[in-house]
Amino acid sequence: MVRVAPGWQLQAGGQAAVSATSSATTVSALPDVVHLGIYQGDTFPLTVAVYDPDGVPIDLTGVTAKSEIRQTADSTTVAATFVPSVSGNAIDLLLSATDTAALAGGYVWDCQITDIDGSVTTLCGGIASVTKQVTR
């Protein structure tokens, strides 16, 4: 479940979705889709808050976070890396003004966490559209 609220806060709580057909059951645990609109040359903060399906905050103690922007999902080159900070149930992600100044156009992004047992979960991701700045 993802809710984007004013103040650049993103609330993510991964849930597996189950659907049944006449011959099979499909279980899907895909990341929440969140598209970003970034203004070139501006600092871009984003908070991802993680909750369980009942809306209870999940303690992220011991979790590490990683979030990157790339031209395409298959690109080997990282266009920008968010600086993450984890506290409580929140992951604060930050792109500096210098980072966003180097971007222009369309990209893809995601945010992954690795918990203390090494399990990796992609919480959210999507398109990152960067609008060119006017004032330099």
C-alpha positions in Angstrom: 0.0 0.0 0.0 1.4 3.4 -1.0 0.1 6.8 -0.1 1.9 9.9 -1.3 1.3 12.8 1.0 2.3 16.5 0.9 5.8 17.2 2.2 7.4 14.5 0.0 6.3 11.6 2.3 5.7 8.2 0.9 4.1 5.5 3.0 4.9 2.0 1.8 3.7 -1.3 3.3 4.4 -4.3 1.1 1.5 -6.7 0.7 1.4 -9.8 -1.4 -1.6 -9.8 -3.7 -3.3 -13.1 -4.5 -5.4 -13.8 -7.5 -7.0 -17.0 -8.6 -7.9 -18.3 -12.1 -9.7 -21.5 -12.9 -6.5 -23.5 -13.0 -3.9 -21.6 -11.0 -3.3 -19.2 -8.1 -0.9 -16.3 -8.6 0.9 -14.7 -5.7 2.5 -11.3 -6.5 4.7 -9.2 -4.2 5.7 -6.5 -6.6 6.9 -3.1 -5.3 4.5 -0.2 -5.0 4.7 2.1 -8.1 5.7 5.6 -7.3 6.6 8.2 -10.0 8.9 11.1 -9.0 8.9 14.6 -10.5 12.2 16.2 -9.9 13.2 19.8 -10.7 16.8 20.0 -12.0 19.2 21.7 -9.6 16.9 21.5 -6.6 17.4 19.4 -3.5 15.0 16.5 -3.5 14.0 14.9 -0.2 11.7 11.9 0.0 10.6 9.9 3.0 9.4 6.3 2.7 7.5 5.2 5.7 6.9 1.4 6.1 3.7 -0.1 7.6 2.3 -3.5 7.9 -1.0 -4.3 6.2 -2.9 -3.2 9.3 -1.3 0.2 9.2 1.1 -0.5 12.1 4.6 1.0 11.7 7.3 -1.6 11.0 10.5 -1.1 13.0 13.4 -0.9 10.6 16.2 -1.2 13.2 19.2 -3.0 11.6 17.8 -2.5 8.0 20.0 -0.9 5.4 18.5 1.1 2.5 19.6 1.7 -1.1 18.0 3.8 -3.8 19.3 4.6 -7.3 18.2 6.4 -10.4 19.2 4.9 -13.8 18.5 5.7 -17.4 16.8 2.3 -17.8 16.4 -0.7 -15.5 19.0 -2.5 -17.6 21.5 0.3 -17.5 24.9 -0.4 -15.8 25.5 3.2 -15.1 23.9 4.8 -12.0 22.7 8.4 -12.9 22.2 9.4 -9.2 22.2 7.7 -5.8 19.9 8.8 -3.0 21.6 9.3 0.4 19.5 7.1 2.8 18.9 7.5 6.5 16.9 4.9 8.4 15.1 5.7 11.7 12.1 4.0 13.2 9.8 3.0 10.4 11.1 5.7 8.0 13.7 5.8 5.3 14.7 9.4 4.4 16.1 9.6 0.9 18.0 12.7 -0.3 19.3 13.9 -3.6 21.4 17.0 -3.4 21.1 20.0 -5.7 24.4 19.0 -7.3 23.0 15.5 -7.9 19.8 16.7 -9.6 21.7 19.3 -11.6 23.4 16.4 -13.5 20.0 14.9 -14.4 17.7 15.8 -17.4 14.9 13.8 -18.9 13.4 10.5 -18.0 14.8 7.8 -15.7 13.7 4.9 -13.5 14.3 4.5 -9.8 13.6 2.2 -6.9 14.2 1.8 -3.2 15.4 -1.5 -1.7 16.0 -2.5 1.9 18.2 -5.4 3.2 17.3 -6.7 6.6 19.7 -8.2 9.1 19.3 -11.7 7.8 20.2 -10.6 4.2 16.7 -10.6 2.7 16.3 -7.9 0.1 12.9 -6.2 -0.5 12.2 -3.6 -3.1 9.6 -1.3 -1.5 8.8 1.0 -4.3 10.0 2.3 -7.6 8.9 3.9 -10.9 9.7 6.7 -13.3 11.7 9.7 -12.3 11.0 12.6 -14.6 13.4 15.6 -14.4 12.3 19.0 -15.5 15.2 21.3 -16.7 15.9 24.2 -14.5 15.7 27.8 -15.8 17.6 29.7 -13.2 21.3 28.7 -12.9 
